Amino acid sequence: MLTQEEGHGRASGIRGRVAELCYSTGALHPLQRVRSWWQKDLRILAYHRVMPLPDPAAFDFDLELISTTPERFRAQMLHLKRHFLPLRLSDVAAALDAGDALPPDAVVVTFDDGYDDNYRIAYPILRELGVPATFFVSTGHVDSGKPFGYDWLVHMILLTTASRLVLPELGMDVPMPRDRDLRRSLAGAVLQNMKNIDAIAQEAMIKRLEQAWQIPSHIRPEDCRPMSWSQLREMHDAGFEVGSHGVHHRMLAKLPRERMRDEVWQSKATLERELDAPAALMSYPVGGDRAFDVDVMNATREAGFQLAVCYICGTNPQPASNRYALYRLPVERMMGPGWFAAMLALPRLVSYPTVNREPAREQAHA
């Protein structure tokens, strides 16, 4: 079992202790070199938000979407430059098209959703250090400036004065805790359970709570807002890649087939219109095994995307075999330098296991 200890950013459990020992003794880099001789896999890092860790009592949004602090992010990118070969995701697509092998220790940096701290904090660090990255954005949220639905759901659960949380869609009717940490735990359980229902029902449930609790999402809170098109154009003009994360951040496999295809095609058309460049890269919203399927991958390919990433944890030993479902390594907010370095050097040992993985769908990706 691999868990995180919030005080010092070290991985706990047997695997975590082994990783920390390898890091502290300087053994990671030699182990990485040995590994690269016999396993030439592609590592793709998955980030969401980069920001100073807020006071949980004062932060009214989802803490789990904070991947790291600005200081740790800078250290992580410096580590990449020193010990790995950072690539653009389009470089991976070009190598696959040409049938070329990827170089050893290739790493791609990606961001999901499109929070504006990606522009304010992550982008300047990446630009200064010369590390390429791909930013996947939900075009409808860039258009509207509205917060993401899942984040707004957490926000409402944290702030509502309702005495009970009644969600017949999920078979839930429970007292609303007074304690904020307990409310965060409850919100996490709701987010996990709602992934079992279709995307339209998810949106309807969130909208119903907005109306019942009178917490409308049309506002644009500073702590939870997407990037603007002007910011994305600046980043794109500076050489950073911008890809699709759908239109409305819906779980594509949970949509009717025609609406799913509309999300894929419309997001591509909007990106190309706003950035005046081909849109070739896709990240499936939510990205776990329930968020995409063979139909979604086919629609992504037919729309003209060159490859796609998911949120299933792992590396890609043979990227050509799953170029429309490339695995990634999530970066989490309390991941200290030893844990981060060990995850990159020895990903099978130290990375997070993916939960609720469906064997039938795994076969579709293989």
Buried (B, 14 or more C-beta within 10 A) or exposed (E): EBEBBEEEBBBBBEBBEBBBEBBEEEEBBEBBEEBBEEEBBBBBBBBBBBBEBEEEEEBBBBBBBBBBBBEBBBBBBEBBEEBBBBBBBBBBBBBBEEEEEBBBBBBBBBBBBBBBBBBBBBBEBBBEEEBBBBBBBBBBBBBBBBBBBBBBBBBBBBEBEBEEBBBEBBEBEEEBBEEBEEBBEBBBBBBEBBBEBBBEBBBEBBBBBBEEBEBEBEEEBEBBBBBBBEBBBBBBEEEBBBBBBBBBBBBBBBBEEEBBBBBBBBBBBBBBEBBEEEBBBBBBBBBBBBBBBBBBBEBBBEBEBBBBBBBBBBBBEEBEEBBBBBBBBBBBBBBBBBBBBBBBBBBEBBBBEBEEEEEEBBEBBE
